């Protein structure tokens, strides 16, 4: 055994965790393939927020690379990070779209939420916050965000359009974009059903190729339109976050939304993946969870500096873990592969919106699975959860769904004579949202 190989195995504790260098590298490749769709999807969503697409591409890759390097080298976890689906949609379509705030202000809110998440992690308040919020509301938050994302996907695909009479209605399904989006949705869904690791990425590629064949989007002119040694500049977005602007607007609900979704999404994903990787002991404690959460929160702060939305744990890491990944070398492999993708920036401009829109629908469908964990037979639990879910897509506001859920939970529980079941954390969040709604008038 070479000294370099022995050093790598010793640093990552590869043998100690029952793995091998070959297994970790192969698992890293698998994880990368399953989540590579973010290379195309996130720049498209960030562009809708007003961020230059090329700069958003570089910011997406850079934040992903740095996050995975930190996860691998410091936390030594076989878990990959990238800008989170859901939070990027909230960033672009609600904060910058519905509210009309500039993307620099939204980046300021991402930074503040990252700092709050880091403080909650370092002070161990995160466990109290995680345990203090009703289980039904936790699940409803995930489902509601999924429905909101799905609505955005349907709109971007042209399958659902605005109507003066009914607010929304069915679009023209004979038009190229909706037809291509439906094609991509069916292809990706079928591949997912067959448990194909790269199902979503293959769906994007197939839809893009069909769109080119139909003349709905431009075909590449040559090799230079696929690969480029000249990496786009990060300057238009680097350090452009407007923290003062975020504080000036008093974005309580926005920062709270970023923080809560990040907290629940990360803790839920990390605990689930850690259990799958065998890091959870018989006492329920997860080895190294604190470092992994710190990596997530630090990555969020860094992503705001780089010019992209919150990075988070990717559940697609399960593909690599299933292949045997047990150490941070898997995450390092993911980081290296994402870094190499910087040279494929011309590809981003070739992928049409109809190819990325199905991804939002598939992500939303995946998040809907949590609805089965909500007890709708108990009105004090079910109705607040329902309001949380339905108000997000109906108001095009994740924050409004949060607010209606927490406030109704407190009011209904109290009127039902079950106020003792309400935690101090839930009371606090409900009051903050009530104040926010009142101030908005």
C-alpha positions as CSV (number, residue, x, y, z in Angstrom):
1,X,0.0,0.0,0.0
2,X,1.4,3.4,-1.0
3,X,2.0,6.0,1.7
4,X,-0.5,8.4,0.0
5,X,-3.2,5.7,-0.1
6,X,-2.6,4.9,3.6
7,X,-2.7,8.6,4.5
8,X,-6.1,9.0,2.7
9,X,-7.5,5.9,4.4
10,X,-6.3,7.1,7.8
11,X,-7.5,10.7,7.4
12,X,-11.0,9.7,6.4
13,X,-11.1,6.6,8.6
14,X,-12.1,4.5,5.6
15,X,-11.2,1.1,6.8
16,X,-12.5,1.9,10.3
17,X,-16.0,2.6,8.7
18,X,-15.9,-0.6,6.6
19,X,-15.4,1.1,3.2
20,X,-12.6,1.4,0.6
21,X,-11.2,4.2,-1.5
22,X,-12.7,2.6,-4.6
23,X,-16.1,2.4,-3.0
24,X,-16.0,6.0,-1.9
25,X,-15.0,7.3,-5.4
26,X,-17.6,5.2,-7.1
27,X,-20.3,6.3,-4.6
28,X,-19.2,10.0,-5.1
29,X,-19.7,9.6,-8.9
30,X,-23.2,8.1,-8.3
31,X,-24.2,10.9,-5.9
32,X,-23.0,13.5,-8.4
33,X,-25.0,12.0,-11.3
34,X,-28.2,12.0,-9.2
35,X,-27.9,15.6,-8.2
36,X,-26.2,17.1,-11.3
37,X,-29.5,18.5,-12.5
38,X,-29.0,21.4,-10.1
39,X,-26.3,22.7,-12.5
40,X,-29.1,23.5,-15.0
41,X,-32.0,24.2,-12.7
42,X,-30.6,26.6,-10.1
43,X,-29.1,29.1,-12.6
44,X,-32.4,29.1,-14.4
45,X,-34.3,29.9,-11.2
46,X,-31.8,32.5,-10.1
47,X,-32.1,34.1,-13.5
48,X,-35.8,34.5,-12.8
49,X,-34.8,36.5,-9.7
50,X,-32.8,38.9,-11.9
51,X,-29.3,37.4,-11.3
52,X,-27.2,37.1,-14.5
53,X,-27.5,33.4,-15.6
54,X,-23.7,32.9,-16.2
55,X,-22.8,34.4,-12.9
56,X,-25.5,32.3,-11.2
57,X,-24.0,29.2,-12.8
58,X,-20.6,29.9,-11.4
59,X,-22.0,30.8,-8.0
60,X,-24.0,27.6,-7.9
61,X,-20.9,25.5,-8.7
62,X,-18.6,27.4,-6.4
63,X,-20.9,27.2,-3.4
64,X,-21.5,23.5,-4.1
65,X,-17.8,22.8,-4.3
66,X,-16.9,24.7,-1.1
67,X,-19.8,23.1,0.8
68,X,-18.8,19.6,-0.2
69,X,-15.1,20.2,0.6
70,X,-16.1,21.4,4.1
71,X,-18.5,18.4,4.6
72,X,-15.8,16.0,3.5
73,X,-12.7,17.4,5.1
74,X,-14.2,18.6,8.4
75,X,-17.4,16.7,9.1
76,X,-16.1,13.5,7.2
77,X,-19.7,12.8,6.1
78,X,-20.6,11.0,2.9
79,X,-23.3,13.6,2.3
80,X,-23.4,16.2,-0.5
81,X,-24.6,19.8,-0.4
82,X,-25.9,22.2,-3.1
83,X,-28.4,25.1,-3.4
84,X,-31.6,23.7,-2.1
85,X,-34.7,23.1,-4.2
86,X,-37.6,24.9,-2.6
87,X,-35.6,27.6,-0.9
88,X,-34.3,28.7,-4.3
89,X,-37.9,28.9,-5.6
90,X,-38.9,30.9,-2.4
91,X,-35.9,33.2,-3.1
92,X,-36.8,33.8,-6.7
93,X,-40.5,33.7,-7.0
94,X,-41.7,35.0,-3.7
95,X,-39.0,37.3,-2.2
96,X,-37.9,38.7,-5.6
97,X,-41.1,38.0,-7.5
98,X,-44.1,38.6,-5.4
99,X,-42.5,41.0,-2.9
100,X,-40.5,42.7,-5.7
101,X,-37.3,43.0,-3.7
102,X,-33.9,43.1,-5.4
103,X,-31.9,39.9,-5.4
104,X,-29.2,41.6,-3.4
105,X,-31.6,42.1,-0.6
106,X,-32.7,38.5,-0.8
107,X,-29.0,37.5,-0.5
108,X,-28.9,39.6,2.6
109,X,-31.8,37.7,4.1
110,X,-30.0,34.4,3.2
111,X,-26.9,35.6,5.0
112,X,-28.9,36.6,8.1
113,X,-30.7,33.2,8.2
114,X,-27.4,31.5,7.9
115,X,-26.0,33.4,10.8
116,X,-29.1,32.6,12.9
117,X,-28.8,28.9,11.9
118,X,-25.2,28.8,12.9
119,X,-25.9,30.4,16.3
120,X,-28.7,27.9,16.8
121,X,-26.3,25.1,15.9
122,X,-23.4,26.2,18.1
123,X,-25.6,26.9,21.1
124,X,-27.5,23.7,20.7
125,X,-30.8,25.6,20.7
126,X,-31.6,23.9,17.4
127,X,-32.8,20.7,19.3
128,X,-35.1,22.7,21.5
129,X,-36.5,24.6,18.4
130,X,-36.8,21.4,16.4
131,X,-38.6,19.6,19.3
132,X,-40.7,22.6,20.3
133,X,-42.6,23.0,17.0
134,X,-45.7,20.7,16.5
135,X,-45.0,17.6,14.5
136,X,-48.0,18.2,12.3
137,X,-46.8,21.7,11.4
138,X,-43.3,20.3,10.6
139,X,-44.7,17.9,8.1
140,X,-47.1,20.5,6.7
141,X,-44.2,22.9,6.1
142,X,-42.6,20.3,3.8
143,X,-45.8,19.5,2.0
144,X,-46.8,23.2,1.5
145,X,-43.4,24.1,0.1
146,X,-43.8,21.1,-2.2
147,X,-47.1,22.3,-3.5
148,X,-45.7,25.8,-4.0
149,X,-42.8,24.5,-6.0
150,X,-45.1,22.3,-8.1
151,X,-47.3,25.4,-8.9
152,X,-44.2,27.2,-10.1
153,X,-43.2,24.3,-12.2
154,X,-46.6,24.1,-13.8
155,X,-46.5,27.9,-14.5
156,X,-43.0,27.8,-16.0
157,X,-44.0,24.9,-18.2
158,X,-47.1,26.8,-19.5
159,X,-49.4,23.9,-18.3
160,X,-51.1,26.3,-15.9
161,X,-51.7,30.0,-16.8
162,X,-53.4,33.0,-15.3
163,X,-57.1,33.5,-15.7
164,X,-59.1,36.6,-14.8
165,X,-62.2,34.4,-14.1
166,X,-60.7,31.6,-12.1
167,X,-57.2,32.9,-11.2
168,X,-55.6,29.9,-12.9
169,X,-56.6,27.7,-15.7
170,X,-55.2,25.0,-18.1
171,X,-52.7,26.4,-20.7
172,X,-52.5,25.5,-24.3
173,X,-51.4,21.9,-24.3
174,X,-50.9,22.0,-28.1
175,X,-48.0,24.5,-27.7
176,X,-44.5,23.1,-27.8
177,X,-43.4,24.1,-24.3
178,X,-46.2,22.4,-22.4
179,X,-45.9,19.3,-24.5
180,X,-42.2,19.1,-24.0
181,X,-42.6,19.6,-20.3
182,X,-45.1,16.8,-20.1
183,X,-42.7,14.6,-22.0
184,X,-39.9,15.4,-19.6
185,X,-42.1,14.8,-16.6
186,X,-43.1,11.3,-17.9
187,X,-39.6,10.3,-18.8
188,X,-38.1,11.3,-15.4
189,X,-41.0,9.7,-13.5
190,X,-40.7,6.5,-15.4
191,X,-36.9,6.4,-14.8
192,X,-37.5,7.2,-11.1
193,X,-39.9,4.3,-10.9
194,X,-37.2,2.1,-12.3
195,X,-34.8,3.5,-9.6
196,X,-32.5,5.0,-12.1
197,X,-29.9,7.1,-10.2
198,X,-29.7,9.8,-12.9
199,X,-33.4,9.9,-13.7
200,X,-33.9,13.7,-13.3
201,X,-30.8,14.5,-15.2
202,X,-31.7,12.1,-18.1
203,X,-35.1,13.7,-18.2
204,X,-33.6,17.1,-18.7
205,X,-31.2,15.9,-21.4
206,X,-34.0,14.0,-23.3
207,X,-36.3,17.0,-23.2
208,X,-33.6,19.3,-24.3
209,X,-32.7,17.1,-27.2
210,X,-36.3,16.7,-28.3
211,X,-36.8,20.4,-28.1
212,X,-33.8,20.9,-30.4
213,X,-35.1,18.3,-32.8
214,X,-38.5,20.1,-32.9
215,X,-36.9,23.5,-33.4
216,X,-38.3,24.8,-30.2
217,X,-34.8,25.6,-28.9
218,X,-31.5,26.2,-30.6
219,X,-29.1,23.3,-31.3
220,X,-25.4,23.6,-30.5
221,X,-23.3,25.1,-33.3
222,X,-20.2,23.2,-32.5
223,X,-17.9,22.0,-29.7
224,X,-17.4,25.6,-28.5
225,X,-21.1,25.7,-27.7
226,X,-20.7,22.7,-25.3
227,X,-17.3,23.2,-23.6
228,X,-15.3,26.3,-22.8
229,X,-12.0,26.8,-21.1
230,X,-13.1,30.3,-20.3
231,X,-15.1,30.2,-17.1
232,X,-17.8,33.0,-16.7
233,X,-17.0,35.8,-14.2
234,X,-18.4,35.7,-10.7
235,X,-17.9,39.4,-10.3
236,X,-21.6,40.5,-11.0
237,X,-22.8,38.6,-7.9
238,X,-19.8,38.2,-5.7
239,X,-20.2,40.0,-2.3
240,X,-23.3,41.8,-3.7
241,X,-25.5,40.8,-0.8
242,X,-27.4,43.8,0.8
243,X,-27.5,43.0,4.5
244,X,-28.5,46.6,5.4
245,X,-31.3,46.5,2.9
246,X,-32.6,43.2,4.4
247,X,-32.5,44.7,7.9
248,X,-34.2,47.9,6.6
249,X,-37.1,46.0,5.2
250,X,-37.6,44.2,8.5
251,X,-37.9,40.9,6.8
252,X,-39.0,38.9,9.8
253,X,-41.2,36.5,8.0
254,X,-38.7,35.9,5.2
255,X,-35.7,35.4,7.5
256,X,-37.8,33.2,9.7
257,X,-38.9,31.1,6.7
258,X,-35.4,30.6,5.4
259,X,-34.2,29.7,8.9
260,X,-37.1,27.3,9.8
261,X,-37.1,25.5,6.4
262,X,-33.3,25.2,6.5
263,X,-33.4,23.9,10.1
264,X,-36.1,21.3,9.5
265,X,-34.9,20.3,6.0
266,X,-31.3,19.9,7.1
267,X,-32.0,18.1,10.4
268,X,-34.5,15.8,8.8
269,X,-32.3,14.9,5.8
270,X,-29.1,14.6,7.9
271,X,-30.7,12.4,10.5
272,X,-32.3,10.2,7.8
273,X,-29.1,9.9,5.8
274,X,-27.0,9.3,8.9
275,X,-29.3,6.5,10.0
276,X,-28.9,5.0,6.5
277,X,-25.1,5.3,6.7
278,X,-25.0,3.6,10.2
279,X,-24.0,6.7,12.1
280,X,-26.9,6.6,14.6
281,X,-26.3,4.7,17.8
282,X,-28.7,2.6,19.8
283,X,-29.4,5.7,22.0
284,X,-30.6,7.6,18.9
285,X,-27.6,10.0,18.9
286,X,-26.0,10.7,15.6
287,X,-22.2,10.6,15.5
288,X,-20.8,13.9,14.1
289,X,-24.2,15.5,13.5
290,X,-23.1,18.8,15.1
291,X,-20.2,19.2,12.6
292,X,-22.5,18.3,9.7
293,X,-25.1,20.9,10.8
294,X,-22.3,23.5,11.3
295,X,-21.1,22.8,7.8
296,X,-24.6,23.4,6.4
297,X,-25.1,26.7,8.2
298,X,-21.6,27.9,7.3
299,X,-22.2,26.9,3.7
300,X,-25.4,29.1,3.7
301,X,-23.4,32.1,4.8
302,X,-20.8,31.4,2.1
303,X,-23.4,31.0,-0.6
304,X,-24.8,34.4,0.2
305,X,-21.4,35.9,-0.4
306,X,-21.0,34.0,-3.7
307,X,-24.4,35.1,-5.0
308,X,-26.8,32.1,-4.7
309,X,-29.5,30.9,-2.5
310,X,-29.2,28.6,0.5
311,X,-27.2,25.4,0.2
312,X,-28.5,22.4,1.9
313,X,-28.1,18.7,2.4
314,X,-29.2,16.7,-0.7
315,X,-31.3,13.6,-0.1
316,X,-29.9,12.3,-3.3
317,X,-26.8,11.4,-1.2
318,X,-28.8,8.3,-0.3
319,X,-27.7,6.9,-3.7
320,X,-24.1,7.1,-2.8
321,X,-24.7,5.8,0.7
322,X,-26.6,2.8,-0.7
323,X,-23.5,2.1,-2.9
324,X,-21.3,1.9,0.3
325,X,-20.2,5.5,1.0
326,X,-19.3,6.0,4.6
327,X,-16.7,8.8,4.7
328,X,-16.1,12.4,3.5
329,X,-14.1,11.1,0.5
330,X,-17.4,10.7,-1.2
331,X,-18.3,14.3,-0.7
332,X,-14.8,15.3,-1.9
333,X,-15.4,13.3,-5.1
334,X,-18.7,15.2,-5.6
335,X,-16.9,18.5,-5.1
336,X,-14.2,17.6,-7.7
337,X,-16.8,16.6,-10.3
338,X,-18.8,19.8,-9.8
339,X,-15.6,21.8,-10.2
340,X,-15.0,20.1,-13.5
341,X,-18.5,21.1,-14.7
342,X,-17.4,24.7,-14.6
343,X,-16.0,24.1,-18.1
344,X,-19.4,23.2,-19.5
345,X,-21.0,26.6,-18.9
346,X,-22.2,26.9,-22.6
347,X,-24.5,24.0,-22.0
348,X,-26.6,26.1,-19.6
349,X,-27.8,28.4,-22.3
350,X,-29.0,25.4,-24.4
351,X,-31.3,24.0,-21.8
352,X,-34.9,25.5,-22.2
353,X,-37.3,26.2,-19.4
354,X,-39.6,23.4,-20.5
355,X,-36.7,21.0,-19.6
356,X,-36.2,22.2,-16.1
357,X,-39.8,22.9,-15.2
358,X,-40.6,19.1,-14.6
359,X,-37.9,19.0,-12.0
360,X,-40.0,21.4,-9.8
361,X,-43.0,19.1,-10.2
362,X,-41.0,16.0,-9.3
363,X,-39.5,17.7,-6.3
364,X,-42.9,18.8,-5.2
365,X,-44.3,15.3,-5.6
366,X,-41.5,13.9,-3.5
367,X,-42.3,16.4,-0.7
368,X,-46.0,15.5,-0.8
369,X,-45.2,12.1,0.8
370,X,-45.0,13.7,4.2
371,X,-48.7,14.4,4.2
372,X,-49.3,10.8,5.4
373,X,-47.7,11.7,8.7
374,X,-50.3,14.3,9.6
375,X,-53.2,13.3,11.9
376,X,-56.1,14.9,10.1
377,X,-58.6,13.1,12.4
378,X,-57.6,15.6,15.2
379,X,-58.9,19.0,14.1
380,X,-56.5,20.8,16.4
381,X,-53.6,19.2,14.5
382,X,-55.1,18.6,11.0
383,X,-56.8,22.0,10.3
384,X,-53.7,24.1,11.1
385,X,-51.6,21.7,9.0
386,X,-54.1,22.1,6.1
387,X,-54.0,25.9,6.3
388,X,-50.2,25.7,6.3
389,X,-50.3,23.6,3.1
390,X,-53.1,25.3,1.2
391,X,-52.1,28.9,1.9
392,X,-48.6,28.5,0.4
393,X,-49.6,27.9,-3.2
394,X,-52.9,30.0,-2.9
395,X,-51.0,33.1,-1.8
396,X,-47.8,32.3,-3.7
397,X,-46.1,32.8,-0.3
398,X,-44.4,30.2,1.8
399,X,-44.2,32.7,4.7
400,X,-48.0,33.2,4.6
401,X,-48.5,29.5,4.9
402,X,-46.2,29.4,7.9
403,X,-48.0,32.2,9.5
404,X,-51.5,30.8,9.0
405,X,-50.4,27.4,10.3
406,X,-48.7,28.6,13.5
407,X,-51.4,31.2,14.4
408,X,-54.3,28.8,13.8
409,X,-52.6,26.1,15.8
410,X,-52.3,28.4,18.8
411,X,-55.9,29.7,18.5
412,X,-57.6,26.3,17.9
413,X,-55.6,24.5,20.6
414,X,-56.5,27.3,23.1
415,X,-60.2,27.4,22.2
416,X,-60.3,23.6,22.4
417,X,-59.0,23.8,26.0
418,X,-55.7,22.2,25.1
419,X,-53.4,25.3,25.5
420,X,-51.1,23.2,27.7
421,X,-50.0,21.3,24.5
422,X,-48.6,24.5,22.9
423,X,-44.9,24.9,23.4
424,X,-43.3,28.3,24.2
425,X,-41.5,28.1,20.8
426,X,-44.8,27.7,18.9
427,X,-46.3,30.7,20.9
428,X,-43.3,32.8,20.0
429,X,-43.4,32.0,16.3
430,X,-47.1,32.5,16.2
431,X,-46.8,36.0,17.9
432,X,-44.0,37.0,15.5
433,X,-46.1,36.1,12.5
434,X,-49.2,37.9,13.9
435,X,-47.2,41.0,14.4
436,X,-45.8,40.7,10.9
437,X,-49.3,40.3,9.3
438,X,-50.6,43.3,11.3
439,X,-47.7,45.5,10.3
440,X,-48.2,44.6,6.6
441,X,-51.8,45.9,7.1
